[in-house]
């Protein structure tokens, strides 16, 4: 049986693939999108996001700069500025294994490339507490996905940066406390019928692609 449906969507036979195999396949799918397709997908994504109630009320929003074919949320920055909302970018925390800071970002923010070659605010700039927001105090975090399914399950790049940073939001870690709304972003071509779930995966509140919004089932 073929692993891929005629429509291009990964079929149910692919539930036998490991998470590493799925990551390779789905990363290839998003990298195959042309620059024009990427721009159009980004525009559709941002239209979806601008209509979400949690985005309309948010004043502190973390997003990311796209890499490796990730869907691009950057056009949202102008909209956030018009609403007097603050934007933040993830920064690899110095002296911390696979954890993130969220540092305020605007046109004047000094940038460097981290060890993965991804632009991020200079950690010396972010070291000043006034320039970053505690993770729990953010209103919304928009995070990139490698894959997602109809149940709101997702897989990321495998480094565990977001899962470690957001572990405090996991239901298994006790009573709820102040936390941001977590919204995963992906191209529609990264949709699969079903994904394997790991115990450490932090549940999302929603997943948004260029074609749909999926509300996670709690």
PyMOL commands that set and color helices and strands:
alter all, ss='L'
color gray80, all
select helices_A, chain A and resi 12-16+19-31+35-50+53-57+76-82+123-126+129-131+135-137+161-165+167-169+171-173+188-190
alter helices_A, ss='H'
color red, helices_A
select strands_A, chain A and resi 60-63+86-92+100-104+111-113+119-121+140-144+147-148+154-155+181-185+206-208+213-215
alter strands_A, ss='S'
color yellow, strands_A
deselect
rebuild
show_as cartoon
